[in-house]
Amino acid sequence: MSTIEYRLPQKRVLVTPLPGPKSAELTARRRAAVAAGVGSSVPVYAADADGGVIVDVDGNSLIDMGSGIAVTNVGASDPKVAAAVAEQAGRFTHTCFMVTPYESYIQVAEELAALTPGDHEKRTVLFNSGAEAVENAIKVARLATGRDAVVAFDHAYHGRTNLTMALTAKSMPYKTNFGPFAPEIYRMPMSYPFRDQPGLTGEQAARRAITQIEKQIGAESLAAIIIEPIQGEGGFIVPAEGFLPTLVEWARENDVVFIADEVQSGFARTGDWFASDAEGIVPDIVTMAKGIAGGMPLSAITGRADLLDKVHPGGLGGTYGGNPVACAAALAAIDTMRENDLPARARHIGEVATTRLRALADEVPAIGEVRGRGAMLAVEFVKPGTDEPDAAVTKDIAARALEQGVILLTCGTYGNVIRLLPPLVIGDELLDDALTVIEGAIRAAV
C-alpha cells in the first residue's frame, strides 16, 4: 500500500463521556423532528471523518470499525473522491442519463465490466441503492427467462423495499408488519458451518438446497437464485467450500440466472475485488452498492450482455440512477483502491485481526466462532458450553467498546454477532488500538 496522508490525527481521543453534551442535545432535537423508525447504532453525532476516525460534535475522536456499513472503504473523506465530487458539482449536478447522458456513466460501466468476475461480454445499469440494484437484477432475470420464481436463502439480507423485504430472511426489524410482500419468493437452507450438522460439506449443503428447489418449485419455473457470497446482516456467514460452485453449476445446467449480491462484500472488502473471486465463481449478474463510490449514493448491476440486453428500452433506469456526481466519486474511489492496493490491505487487516481474535477465542468460551474474509470479519457469541446465541452479551460488548471510543456494529439472525468493517485505509497503529479495546470489552462482558 502506498503511503496514505491523513487530514485528521489517527488517534482515539475522548474529551467527554459518550454521548457528549452536544450529541445529547442533537438527540433531543432528533426526537422532535426525525421519525422514530429510523434507528442509529450509536448515540454520537459526526462532525468530521478521515481515515479510520470519526470526530463527533463534542470533539471526541472515535475509531470507526463500521465504515458506515462497509461504505467508506477508501475512508470518509478520500481526497480524490472529495475533489472529484467538487469538480463535477461545479459543472453540473444532474441532467438525468435517460434524458441527456454523460461520459462518466459509461466510464463507470466500463470499470465494472473489467472488475467483476468473468471475461464474458457484460452490460451495466446504474441505480442509487443496493435494494434498487437487487430489484432490477430480479426484473432482468424474470424477463430474460420468462419465469417468475426466485430463490433466496436463510439468513439473507437484500434490502427494505417490498421485493427485497420478501427476499430478506430476518423479520424484526426489517419485515414485521410491513407486508404483504412480493410473491414467488422461496427460501432455501444456507450453508452455515458453525451451526450445520458436523461434517456437512459445502457440496452436500448445496445438494440439500437443490433437492428442495426441485421438489418445491421445479427448475423450469425458477428465474433466479440470489445469494450473498458472504452473508452480511445475517451474521457474516461464510459458506462451506464447494457450496457456491455447486449452486452455480446447477443453475447453469438449468438456465437459471445466478445473482451474486455483493452489495456489502464488494470493492476490495474481502481481500479481492469481489467475494465471488475467492470462490472461483462467475455470476450471471452481480449487484453492487456501498463501497462503490466512497460514500456517495450509487449502485449497479453488471451482468451477461445477453441477459441485460433482452430488456426493452425504458425498462431499466431511474431519475437519479448513475447521478454524475456519484459517478465521479466512483471513478475516483476505484482509482484510490487500485493505487493503494486495497484488496491487499484488506487481507492484511484480516490476518492481523483474525490472529488476535482467534487467540482470544481460545481463552473465552463465550466466543463461538471467529470468521470472515479480509476486512469483513465477525465474532459470534454463545452461552458458554452451548451453541445458544447470546444477543445480550453481544450488545453489552458493543456498548463497552463505544464507551472507550470504538464504534462497533452488531448483526446476525440471532443478534449475537459483532462485525468488524474498518475502512481499508485504517493504519496499523489505530487498528491495533481498536482491537485492544474490543478484546477488553469482550473480557469485561463475559
C-alpha positions, 0 to 999 in steps of 0.5 A: 500500500502506498503511503496514505496522508491523513487530514485528521490525527489517527488517534482515539481521543475522548474529551467527554463521556459518550454521548457528549453534551452536544450529541445529547442535545442533537438527540433531543432535537432528533426526537422532535423532528426525525421519525422514530423508525429510523434507528442509529447504532450509536448515540454520537453525532459526526462532525468530521471523518478521515481515515479510520476516525470519526470526530463527533460534535463534542470533539471526541475522536472515535475509531470507526470499525463500521465504515458506515456499513462497509461504505467508506472503504477508501475512508470518509473523506478520500481526497480524490473522491472529495475533489472529484465530487467538487469538480463535477458539482461545479459543472453540473449536478444532474441532467438525468442519463435517460434524458441527456447522458454523460461520459462518466456513466459509461466510464463507470460501466466500463470499470465494472465490466473489467472488475467483476468476475468473468471475461464474458461480454457484460452490460451495466445499469446504474441505480442509487441503492443496493435494494434498487440494484437487487430489484432490477437484477430480479426484473432482468432475470424474470424477463430474460427467462420468462419465469417468475420464481426466485430463490433466496436463502436463510439468513439473507439480507437484500434490502427494505423495499417490498421485493427485497423485504420478501427476499430478506430472511430476518423479520424484526426489524426489517419485515414485521408488519410491513407486508404483504410482500412480493410473491414467488419468493422461496427460501432455501437452507444456507450453508452455515458451518458453525451451526450445520450438522458436523461434517456437512460439506459445502457440496452436500449443503448445496445438494440439500438446497437443490433437492428442495428447489426441485421438489418445491418449485421445479427448475423450469419455473425458477428465474433466479437464485440470489445469494450473498457470497458472504452473508452480511446482516445475517451474521457474516456467514461464510459458506462451506467450500464447494457450496457456491460452485455447486449452486452455480453449476446447477443453475447453469445446467438449468438456465437459471440466472445466478445473482451474486449480491455483493452489495456489502462484500464488494470493492476490495472488502474481502481481500479481492475485488469481489467475494465471488473471486475467492470462490472461483465463481462467475455470476450471471449478474452481480449487484453492487452498492456501498463501497462503490463510490466512497460514500456517495449514493450509487449502485449497479448491476453488471451482468451477461450482455445477453441477459441485460440486453433482452430488456426493452428500452425504458425498462431499466433506469431511474431519475437519479440512477448513475447521478454524475456526481456519484459517478465521479466519486466512483471513478475516483474511489476505484482509482484510490483502491487500485493505487493503494492496493486495497484488496491487499490491505484488506487481507492484511487487516484480516490476518492481523485481526483474525490472529488476535481474535482467534487467540482470544477465542481460545481463552473465552468460551463465550466466543463461538466462532471467529470468521470472515474474509479480509476486512469483513470479519465477525465474532459470534457469541454463545452461552458458554458450553452451548451453541445458544446465541447470546444477543445480550452479551453481544450488545453489552460488548458493543456498548463497552467498546463505544464507551472507550471510543470504538464504534462497533456494529452488531448483526446476525439472525440471532443478534449475537454477532459483532462485525468488524468493517474498518475502512481499508485505509485504517493504519496499523497503529489505530487498528491495533488500538481498536482491537485492544479495546474490543478484546477488553470489552469482550473480557469485561462482558463475559 
